[in-house]
Amino acid sequence: MIEPAEAMEIAHTVAGDAAALLAGARDKIAHIRQKSSPRDLVTEWDTRSEDLIRDRLAALTPAIGLLAEESSSAAEKDDQAELIEYRWVVDPIDGTVNFLHGLPIFAVSIALEKQGEPIAGAVHAPALGWQFYGHDSGGAFMNGERMAVSAIASLERAMLSTGFPYDRATNPDNNFAEWENFQRKAGACRRLGAASLDLCMVARGWLDGYWERGINAWDLSAGALMVREAGGQVTALDGGRFVSATGEAVASNGAIHKQILDELIPLRKRAGR
């Protein structure tokens, strides 16, 4: 048994350790490896960050398992998260492509899930000096300041963000139709390349909403917690319960959530999704 407040402190500390490791690392990249596609890349710094996080969490919480992007097995990645009492969910560098290009929009993301629900977490963006952290029923914070979602109440005034799958050139479920639709209907749309930070920006009130599919639990879990604890709403793409393991989410300030779903659901039904 671990309390959410304690788990948050652990996640915040360990994310800080990994962020410190990554400070200035972009200029020291020696190896780049392709994973599932030419767009899905990993560096030695992804691995070093994950090793550090895994070692720290194992020392601090030896009874709690860990799901991580680079080192977890396929079976671990395909497990039924809702049947697991506790697990850490880790992305050692969310936004590796940004990191490779020197774009500072990348982050370390750590969440603790209880039976599939994020209950504590931290997201640190080392190149930007941003530290997000929160826990269940305890609020969400950025650099010591409590966060709250925006008050924008209409889609036509809202700024949204999203992302696209690595296989977007060949997969018809590539988010292009949704992107084009929201470019017409929303106030503005952005693609930043790091889902954990997209979600934290919704929690901070800089963005009003976010949607994406085809990603992973480690991209979503900690950021989804931040949105919820900042007073926002997170669901599946059909409006059902958010489960990080599905790799999909709609997050918003709550006020425009139904408006986002009212656009997404018919589009996806027409496409047979």
C-alpha positions in Angstrom: 0.0 0.0 0.0 1.3 3.4 -1.0 -0.4 6.7 -0.4 -0.9 9.0 -3.5 0.9 11.9 -1.8 3.9 9.7 -1.1 3.9 8.4 -4.7 3.8 11.9 -6.1 6.9 12.9 -4.1 8.7 9.8 -5.3 7.7 10.4 -9.0 8.6 14.1 -8.7 12.0 13.3 -7.2 12.9 10.6 -9.7 11.6 12.6 -12.7 13.9 15.4 -11.5 16.8 13.0 -11.4 16.1 11.9 -14.9 15.6 15.5 -16.1 19.0 16.4 -14.6 20.6 13.5 -16.6 19.1 14.8 -19.8 20.1 18.4 -19.3 22.5 19.2 -22.2 22.3 15.6 -23.5 21.1 16.5 -26.9 24.6 17.6 -27.9 26.0 14.3 -26.7 23.8 11.9 -28.8 26.0 9.1 -30.3 23.5 6.5 -31.3 20.0 6.6 -32.9 18.0 3.5 -33.5 14.8 3.0 -35.5 12.0 1.0 -33.7 8.7 0.3 -35.4 9.1 2.8 -38.3 11.6 5.5 -39.6 9.6 8.0 -37.5 9.8 6.0 -34.3 13.3 6.6 -32.9 15.3 5.9 -29.8 18.6 7.2 -28.5 21.0 6.0 -25.9 19.6 8.8 -23.7 16.2 7.2 -23.7 17.8 4.1 -22.4 20.0 5.9 -19.9 17.0 7.8 -18.5 14.9 4.7 -18.3 17.6 2.8 -16.5 18.0 5.5 -14.0 14.3 5.7 -13.3 13.9 1.9 -13.1 16.8 1.7 -10.6 15.5 4.5 -8.4 11.9 3.3 -8.4 13.0 -0.3 -7.7 15.0 0.9 -4.7 12.3 3.1 -3.3 9.3 0.9 -4.1 10.6 -2.6 -4.6 7.1 -4.2 -4.4 5.7 -2.2 -7.3 6.1 -3.3 -10.9 7.0 -1.0 -13.8 5.8 -0.5 -17.3 8.4 1.4 -19.4 8.7 2.3 -23.0 12.1 1.0 -23.8 12.7 -2.1 -21.6 9.3 -3.7 -20.8 8.5 -6.9 -22.7 5.7 -7.2 -25.2 3.8 -9.3 -22.7 4.1 -6.5 -20.1 3.0 -3.9 -22.6 -0.1 -6.0 -23.5 -1.1 -6.9 -19.9 -4.5 -6.0 -18.5 -3.7 -2.9 -16.4 -7.0 -3.0 -14.6 -6.0 -6.3 -13.0 -2.8 -5.0 -11.5 -2.9 -3.4 -8.1 -0.1 -0.9 -8.6 2.3 -0.2 -11.3 4.6 2.6 -12.3 4.2 3.8 -15.9 7.3 5.5 -17.4 8.3 7.4 -20.5 12.0 8.3 -20.2 11.8 10.8 -23.0 8.4 11.7 -24.4 9.1 13.6 -27.6 12.3 11.9 -28.7 12.1 13.4 -32.2 11.9 16.9 -30.7 14.8 16.0 -28.5 16.9 14.9 -31.5 16.2 18.1 -33.3 17.0 20.3 -30.4 13.4 21.4 -30.0 12.9 21.8 -26.2 9.4 20.3 -26.1 10.2 16.9 -24.5 9.7 15.5 -21.1 10.2 12.7 -18.6 6.9 11.3 -17.5 6.2 9.0 -14.5 2.9 7.9 -13.1 1.7 5.5 -10.6 -1.5 3.6 -11.6 -3.8 1.7 -9.3 -5.8 -0.9 -11.2 -5.4 1.1 -14.4 -6.2 4.5 -12.9 -3.4 7.1 -12.5 -3.2 8.2 -8.9 0.0 10.2 -8.8 2.7 11.4 -11.2 5.2 13.9 -12.4 6.1 15.3 -15.8 9.4 17.3 -16.1 10.5 19.2 -19.2 14.2 19.8 -18.5 15.0 22.1 -21.4 12.0 24.4 -20.5 12.4 24.3 -16.7 8.8 23.0 -16.3 7.9 20.6 -13.5 4.4 19.3 -13.3 3.2 17.0 -10.5 0.1 15.9 -8.7 -1.8 13.2 -6.9 -5.3 11.9 -6.5 -7.6 14.4 -4.7 -4.5 16.6 -4.0 -4.5 18.9 -7.0 -1.9 19.4 -9.7 1.0 21.8 -9.7 3.5 23.5 -11.9 6.7 24.7 -10.3 4.9 25.1 -7.0 1.8 26.8 -8.4 -1.5 25.1 -8.3 -2.9 24.6 -11.8 -6.4 25.1 -13.0 -7.9 24.5 -16.5 -9.1 27.3 -18.7 -12.6 28.8 -18.7 -13.1 28.8 -22.5 -16.6 27.5 -23.1 -16.9 27.4 -26.9 -15.1 25.3 -29.4 -14.7 28.1 -31.8 -12.6 30.0 -29.3 -10.6 27.0 -28.1 -7.0 26.0 -28.8 -6.7 22.2 -29.2 -3.7 19.9 -29.6 -3.2 16.5 -31.0 -0.7 14.1 -32.5 -0.5 11.6 -35.4 0.6 7.9 -35.4 4.0 6.8 -36.6 2.3 4.8 -39.4 0.2 7.7 -40.6 1.4 7.3 -44.2 -0.1 3.8 -44.5 -2.7 3.6 -41.7 -6.2 5.0 -42.7 -6.9 5.7 -39.0 -4.3 8.5 -39.1 -6.2 11.4 -37.5 -6.1 13.5 -40.7 -9.8 13.8 -41.0 -10.2 14.8 -37.4 -7.4 17.3 -37.7 -8.9 18.9 -40.8 -12.3 19.1 -39.1 -11.0 20.8 -36.0 -8.9 23.2 -38.1 -12.3 24.4 -39.4 -14.3 24.2 -36.2 -11.9 25.2 -33.4 -10.2 28.5 -32.7 -6.7 26.9 -33.3 -5.0 23.6 -33.5 -1.5 22.7 -32.6 0.8 19.6 -32.9 3.6 19.7 -30.4 5.0 16.2 -30.5 4.9 15.2 -26.8 1.5 14.0 -25.5 2.5 14.3 -21.8 3.1 18.0 -22.3 0.0 18.5 -24.4 -2.0 17.2 -21.4 -0.1 19.2 -18.9 -0.7 22.3 -21.0 -4.5 21.6 -20.8 -4.1 21.3 -17.0 -2.2 24.6 -16.9 -4.9 26.3 -19.0 -2.6 27.1 -21.9 -4.6 24.7 -24.1 -8.3 24.0 -23.9 -8.5 20.5 -25.2 -6.5 17.6 -26.6 -7.3 14.3 -28.5 -5.2 11.5 -29.8 -5.2 7.8 -30.4 -2.6 5.2 -31.3 -0.1 6.0 -28.6 0.8 4.3 -25.3 0.0 4.3 -21.6 3.3 6.0 -20.8 2.5 8.9 -23.1 -0.9 9.5 -21.4 -1.0 8.4 -17.7 0.8 11.2 -15.8 -0.6 14.0 -18.0 -4.2 12.7 -17.7 -3.8 12.8 -13.9 -2.8 16.5 -14.2 -5.8 17.4 -16.2 -8.2 15.6 -13.8 -6.6 17.2 -10.8 -6.7 20.6 -12.3 -10.4 20.4 -12.7 -10.6 19.1 -16.3 -12.1 16.0 -17.9 -10.4 13.0 -19.5 -12.3 10.3 -21.4 -11.9 7.7 -24.2 -12.6 8.9 -27.8 -16.2 7.7 -27.5 -16.7 9.5 -24.2 -16.3 6.4 -22.1 -13.9 5.8 -19.3 -10.3 6.8 -19.9 -7.9 3.8 -19.6 -4.3 4.7 -20.4 -3.6 1.2 -21.8 -5.9 1.8 -24.8 -3.6 4.5 -26.0 -6.3 7.0 -26.7 -7.7 10.1 -24.9 -9.8 13.2 -25.1 -8.9 15.8 -22.5 -10.3 19.2 -22.0 -11.2 21.9 -19.5 -14.6 20.2 -19.1 -16.6 23.1 -20.6 -15.9 22.1 -24.2 -15.6 18.4 -23.7 -19.0 17.5 -25.1 -18.3 19.8 -28.1 -15.1 17.9 -28.9 -16.8 14.6 -28.6 -19.7 15.8 -30.7 -17.2 16.4 -33.5 -15.1 13.3 -33.0 -17.7 10.6 -32.5 -19.6 11.1 -35.9 -16.3 11.4 -37.8 -15.1 8.1 -36.4 -18.4 6.3 -36.9 -18.5 7.4 -40.6 -15.0 5.9 -41.0 -16.1 2.7 -39.3 -14.0 3.1 -36.2 
